[in-house]
Amino acid sequence: MSKLKYMLMSPHYPDVGIEFNSDSIRLALISAEKGKIRVQQLDEEKLPPGTIEITPFKPNILSLETAAEALRKLWARSRIRSSKVCLLLQDRCALTFNVNLENPASRPEECVDLIRFKLKKNVPFRIEEAQITYFNDHGIPDHSNRNLWAILINHQVLHQYEQFVQSAIDSECGLVDLCTFNLMNLANAMIVKSKLDDLDLLFVNLNRDYISLAITQKGRLTFYRSRDLEQQNGILDEALAEIHPTTLFYVDKLSGTNLSRAFVYSSENAEELSARMEKELGVPSTILSIPELSGQGNSSNSKLLQNFAPLMGLLVSRRGEFV
């Protein structure tokens, strides 16, 4: 899939990115020159349980003081304190739908209105209070297309994150986006280099709170699903119980014949999940990580680079390539 061009807000491409998880806040800093990206800083502050609850239905930050203290510590250590930052939210902060419109819209505003009308009964909050963005199956915000992917984020959720960042570190959120789509962006260079553009690919994002799956067929996004983990069985068994029926859906409903590769992200279970997918599902799997510093044989570096893959996908996907 080509680099996704949609965004939840108009971008200003800051060099500093901040990611909110239920157990941590991460900060990444890059520099860019002549289309080449260099990682300048990766940093993380852990959060106690109950500080942030990832949900699309209500404000996520439950302990403002605790989260603010962690963010300020990160900011104090940052080599650059920008007036604008990129903000990466977890997939389950928003709701994503595949929408088929009866008639194409003649302008962007009409397209948003049509999506709002179409999804009104599918959203458990007032859809008038949702920030809506859309893109076609190539990731382009084309209002004239009838088949669209729509992302809805509750205004209360988005507004709290924006206000929180502003009040804690006096920075504006210049670009806001979601994790899985930026993992796909990060994988783009590898896809092009390996000549996988015209093949069918699976993307797996196993977060500690949810799992998201996406399928592209010859560069087109044809499947996306994200759901909360029940956390009653082992996380890997639960993940595979979601992945396996998705591969069956790919064959039965999407007329798929062969998933050529799976790109896997998990901050804690990437290696084992990748191995089990290859063994039990027969899908060759690649663990998504940041290319910078790879191959140095340092396991702590390897783990760090894996953890920051979604945030780095947000920072670099519209800039260039790693040096």
C-alpha positions, -999 to +999 in steps of 0.1 A: +000+000+000+013+034-008+020+058+020-013+067+036-021+104+031-051+108+054-048+124+088-072+132+117-060+168+115-042+189+089-005+182+092+024+205+100+050+178+102+067+185+135+100+166+143+088+156+177+062+129+183+044+118+214+025+085+218+000+078+246-005+042+258-023+028+288+010+020+304+034+046+291+040+079+272+067+078+245+086+106+229+106+104+196+127+130+179+140+130+143+159+152+120+153+153+082+177+166+055+173+160+018+147+133+023+169+113+047+157+107+083+179+103+113+166+092+147+178+117+173+160+105+205+137+078+218+124+081+253+096+067+275+080+072+309+060+044+324+025+051+339+009+034+369-023+013+361-054+034+358-038+066+345-050+062+310-079+040+297-080+035+259-116+039+247-134+057+219-164+066+241-151+090+267-120+110+277-090+086+281-068+103+307-082+095+341-053+108+362-044+142+347-018+150+374+001+116+371+001+118+333+012+154+333+041+147+355+053+119+332+049+140+301+068+169+317+097+146+326+099+135+290+097+170+277+125+182+301+148+155+286+138+163+250+167+178+230+141+200+211+110+216+226+089+224+196+058+246+196+041+218+177+042+180+181+029+150+163+004+131+185-001+093+180-032+078+195-041+041+199-065+026+174-092+021+200-093+058+207-113+060+174-138+040+154-131+030+118-157+020+093-158+009+056-185+031+041-202+026+007-220+057-004-250+055-028-238+085-047-204+102-048-200+136-031-194+167-051-172+184-024-154+174+008-180+190+031-208+170+014-188+138+018-184+143+056-222+150+058-230+118+038-207+097+060-222+112+092-257+104+079-247+068+069-231+060+103-254+078+126-270+046+139-236+028+142-220+052+167-228+051+204-223+088+209-236+119+191-221+117+157-223+155+155-196+155+181-172+133+161-142+144+142-145+126+108-118+119+083-120+096+053-098+081+026-101+057-003-086+022-004-053+038-015-052+061+015-061+092-005-089+116+009-109+115-023-144+128-017-156+117-051-150+080-043-181+060-032-161+033-013-143+050+016-127+043+049-140+066+076-124+073+110-145+088+137-130+101+169-152+114+197-146+152+202-143+147+239-114+122+234-095+143+209-101+175+227-088+161+260-056+149+245-050+182+227-058+203+258-036+180+279-006+184+257-011+221+255-014+226+292+014+202+302+041+213+278+027+243+260+028+226+226+001+224+199-008+191+183+001+198+146-007+163+134-028+136+150-030+100+138-036+063+147-011+035+153-019+007+128-020+030+097+014+043+107+028+008+111+017+003+075+035+035+066+066+024+083+065-009+064+061+009+031+099+012+023+104-025+030+074-034+008+087-014-021+123-027-017+111-063-015+087-057-045+056-067-025+035-038-038+013-060-060+009-088-035-016-094-006-003-084+028-015-088+064-007-062+091-010-072+128-009-047+157-010-065+190-013-039+217-015-047+254-052-036+253-064-044+218-056-061+185-059-045+151-057-063+118-055-049+082-052-065+048-040-049+016-046-065-018-023-052-045-019-020-026-056-015-017-069-016+018-096-041+018-099-051+054-095-035+088-107-045+122-098-034+157-112-048+190-104-048+227-086-078+241-107-098+266-075-108+285-091-140+298-068-164+280-032-159+270-026-128+249-010-148+221-039-174+219-064-146+219-045-128+191-043-160+170-080-166+177-086-132+159-060-136+132-071-171+120-107-162+111-094-131+094-073-152+071-104-173+064-124-141+057-097-131+033-102-163+013-140-166+015-151-130+013-122-111-003-114-138-029-079-139-016-055-167-027-023-161-009-011-138+019+024-132+008+036-117+041+025-105+075+040-075+092+038-079+129+040-054+157+038-061+194+057-044+222+060-075+243+052-106+221+064-099+186+089-127+182+066-154+196+036-142+177+055-140+145+069-176+150+034-190+158+018-173+127+044-189+105+040-223+121+003-224+126-010-203+097+018-207+072+021-169+067+057-156+064+061-129+090+083-099+095+086-080+128+082-042+123+110-022+138+129+010+132+157+005+107+181+028+126+207+009+147+194-025+135+219-054+132+240-043+161+233-074+181+221-054+212+188-070+224+179-039+244+183-017+213+162-042+193+134-041+218+135-003+220+133+000+182+104-023+180+084-005+207+088+029+189+078+015+155+043+031+154+055+065+165+084+065+141+059+055+113+040+087+121+072+109+121+089+096+089+061+084+067+056+117+049+093+128+051+117+104+033+138+074+042+161+064+071+198+071+066 
